[in-house]
Every structure is written in C-alpha cells, then in structure tokens.
Amino acid sequence: MADVTHEDRGQLILITGFALAVVLLTLVLLLNSAIFVEHTATQRPSADAAAPIEFRDGTITATERTIGAVNEPPGTNESTAMATFDTLANRTYDRYARKGAIANVSYEVTAGTVIEKTNTSANTQNGSPSGPANWTVLDNASETRAYTHTFTRLNETTDPVGNATAIVVNGRTLYVSVEGTSGSVRDLTSGDTVLVTEEGGDTCSIELVDHNTVTFDITAAELRSSNARCSIETVSAGDSIQDVAITRGDLSNGSYTLVTRGGTTESGTQREGVYSVIVSMRYVGESVTVDTAERVAPGEPHA
C-alpha cells in the first residue's frame, strides 16, 4: 500500500469539497428552475383568463362611445352607422392580433330617432318661443332611452298641479316646479327647492346648492342636481316609455333629449340615429376561448 502523506490527504479533502460544492450548486439551480416553471405555469392561465374580461369591457365601452358619437348632429342613418362599427371591429381585431390573440367583434345596429332641444334659455314649448305649450313628444313609440329634461327656469308656486310644466309619461302626469309664492316663472338659483309632483301621487324634492340647473331624468326616474338627487316613479317597472306629452311648456325653460325607436313625434328637432347595438364578441387566447353577446343601449330604463 502506498504511503499517504499529509500533503496528499489535504489535496483529497480539497478536491472532495470542491466536488460537493459543484453538486450543491447544481441542485440549487435545478430547484430554482423548477420553482420558476411552476410559478409561470400557475400565472399564465390567470393572466390569460383576465384578457377576455378586458376585451369585453373595452369593447362595450367603445360601443357606448360610438353610439354617442354617431347620434351627435347631424345624425346618421343605419347603413352609415354600420360602416362606423365595422371600422371599430377591424381596429379591435388588429389591436389584439398584435398581442397574439384573436378578437372578433360583429355588430347588429337598431336604428332610432334622436329628439332634442339644446337651447337652455328657451321655454319648453314645441318650436319655442311661439309654438304650442301643449304638445306630443312621443306617440306609440316602441321604446325610449336616455330621456332627460334640464331646467334653467321654472314656475314658482305652492300648488304645482295645474300651475307648472307637466311631463305626461304613459298617462302619468308629473309636474316640475320651484317652491315659492311668487306665481311666476324665474331663474333657478342656489338654495331653491325644486319638486316633481305626481298628480294624485308622490312628490320628490331637492335643494340646489351652488347650482342653477336641475335635471329630471325620466328613464332613470330621478330628479338630480350636482349635489343631490331624489327618486320618483315615472313608469311602472319593466315598462318602456311609449307616450310622452308636455303641458304648459310656457312655464319652464331648458333643454331636453331622448332617443326613441318607432312611433311619431310633433317635435321639429329630430334626426336619424342609433337606438341600440347587439355586440357579438369572440376571444381566442393561448389557453382560453370566450364567446358572448350583449345588447348596448346607454341610458335605457331597467337595463
């Protein structure tokens, strides 16, 4: 047997220690790699699952904005609106294709009519200031959405029934007035109490604070200003707004807007537009495929 010197023994210990260090380092690298792979495998499905939600929300928001844009003056017919939505669909496809996903969108447009008066200083007569104070906004419409009146002047009275502008919705008469005793139409100011009074029914009221206009949202069934709101039933739950008339339009000033489908109107201020859009959406990602369709009609009651 060969003699092992102290020097040889030291070299063996050094070599053995180095070998162990290499083995331990290799194990650490393998463990880290396994942890990274597991983490990535866990995270990818979560991220991929969130992508179609982002796609859906973004598509609905873009659709709502496009409906608003095509309904702006001078308005648009159904075929022109359809071309606008086709362009939107192509842009959506291209944007997601750059992310490595397939995002198909198609639109089905339902035409409507926009009725509005934008001059807030004019009264609520039809063809103000010389038009009739009692007139028909809608007659036998199929459905109505985004219907609001914004008032800058109202009749001041303690007895609004018969002494204020009334909006008659599906036969329900709702008087809009400002509380007081002067009996005259005047500008709204901060501190005023504005009321909506149903003939033979409920009343809702708000006090204006640092504000001189008030909005009666017919489809949302609420009276509101920048600082307050109250609710009052305008149509029965589940019913669409089909018939609307104005009485004593000479006792208020302000603007109004609504979008309707079908029926007739006496208003001279109307234009073609879009009532609603059905959006069909298909998203195909790395590990998830989603198909869905939604109806978009901003400001529709009970939507």
Secondary structure in CASP SS format (residue, H / E / C, confidence):
PFRMAT SS
TARGET T0000
AUTHOR 0000-0000-0000
METHOD secondary structure of the structure
MODEL  1
M C 1.00
A C 1.00
D C 1.00
V C 1.00
T C 1.00
H H 1.00
E H 1.00
D H 1.00
R H 1.00
G H 1.00
Q H 1.00
L H 1.00
I H 1.00
L H 1.00
I H 1.00
T H 1.00
G H 1.00
F H 1.00
A H 1.00
L H 1.00
A H 1.00
V H 1.00
V H 1.00
L H 1.00
L H 1.00
T H 1.00
L H 1.00
V H 1.00
L H 1.00
L H 1.00
L H 1.00
N H 1.00
S H 1.00
A H 1.00
I H 1.00
F H 1.00
V H 1.00
E H 1.00
H H 1.00
T H 1.00
A H 1.00
T H 1.00
Q H 1.00
R H 1.00
P H 1.00
S H 1.00
A H 1.00
D H 1.00
A H 1.00
A H 1.00
A H 1.00
P H 1.00
I H 1.00
E H 1.00
F H 1.00
R H 1.00
D H 1.00
G H 1.00
T H 1.00
I H 1.00
T H 1.00
A H 1.00
T H 1.00
E H 1.00
R H 1.00
T H 1.00
I H 1.00
G H 1.00
A H 1.00
V H 1.00
N C 1.00
E C 1.00
P C 1.00
P C 1.00
G C 1.00
T C 1.00
N C 1.00
E H 1.00
S H 1.00
T H 1.00
A H 1.00
M H 1.00
A H 1.00
T H 1.00
F H 1.00
D H 1.00
T H 1.00
L H 1.00
A H 1.00
N H 1.00
R H 1.00
T H 1.00
Y H 1.00
D H 1.00
R H 1.00
Y H 1.00
A H 1.00
R C 1.00
K C 1.00
G C 1.00
A C 1.00
I E 1.00
A E 1.00
N E 1.00
V E 1.00
S E 1.00
Y E 1.00
E E 1.00
V E 1.00
T E 1.00
A E 1.00
G E 1.00
T E 1.00
V E 1.00
I E 1.00
E E 1.00
K E 1.00
T C 1.00
N C 1.00
T C 1.00
S C 1.00
A C 1.00
N E 1.00
T C 1.00
Q C 1.00
N C 1.00
G C 1.00
S C 1.00
P C 1.00
S C 1.00
G C 1.00
P C 1.00
A C 1.00
N C 1.00
W E 1.00
T E 1.00
V E 1.00
L E 1.00
D E 1.00
N C 1.00
A C 1.00
S C 1.00
E E 1.00
T E 1.00
R E 1.00
A E 1.00
Y E 1.00
T E 1.00
H E 1.00
T E 1.00
F E 1.00
T E 1.00
R E 1.00
L E 1.00
N E 1.00
E E 1.00
T C 1.00
T C 1.00
D C 1.00
P C 1.00
V C 1.00
G C 1.00
N C 1.00
A C 1.00
T E 1.00
A E 1.00
I E 1.00
V E 1.00
V E 1.00
N C 1.00
G C 1.00
R E 1.00
T E 1.00
L E 1.00
Y E 1.00
V E 1.00
S E 1.00
V E 1.00
E C 1.00
G C 1.00
T C 1.00
S C 1.00
G C 1.00
S C 1.00
V E 1.00
R E 1.00
D E 1.00
L C 1.00
T C 1.00
S C 1.00
G C 1.00
D C 1.00
T E 1.00
V E 1.00
L E 1.00
V E 1.00
T E 1.00
E E 1.00
E C 1.00
G C 1.00
G C 1.00
D C 1.00
T E 1.00
C E 1.00
S E 1.00
I E 1.00
E E 1.00
L C 1.00
V C 1.00
D C 1.00
H C 1.00
N C 1.00
T C 1.00
V E 1.00
T E 1.00
F E 1.00
D E 1.00
I C 1.00
T C 1.00
A C 1.00
A C 1.00
E E 1.00
L E 1.00
R E 1.00
S C 1.00
S C 1.00
N C 1.00
A C 1.00
R E 1.00
C E 1.00
S E 1.00
I C 1.00
E C 1.00
T C 1.00
V C 1.00
S C 1.00
A C 1.00
G C 1.00
D C 1.00
S C 1.00
I C 1.00
Q C 1.00
D C 1.00
V E 1.00
A E 1.00
I E 1.00
T E 1.00
R C 1.00
G H 1.00
D H 1.00
L H 1.00
S E 1.00
N E 1.00
G E 1.00
S E 1.00
Y E 1.00
T E 1.00
L E 1.00
V E 1.00
T E 1.00
R E 1.00
G C 1.00
G C 1.00
T E 1.00
T C 1.00
E C 1.00
S C 1.00
G C 1.00
T C 1.00
Q E 1.00
R E 1.00
E E 1.00
G E 1.00
V E 1.00
Y E 1.00
S E 1.00
V E 1.00
I E 1.00
V E 1.00
S E 1.00
M E 1.00
R E 1.00
Y E 1.00
V E 1.00
G C 1.00
E C 1.00
S C 1.00
V C 1.00
T E 1.00
V E 1.00
D E 1.00
T E 1.00
A E 1.00
E E 1.00
R E 1.00
V E 1.00
A C 1.00
P C 1.00
G C 1.00
E C 1.00
P C 1.00
H C 1.00
A C 1.00
END
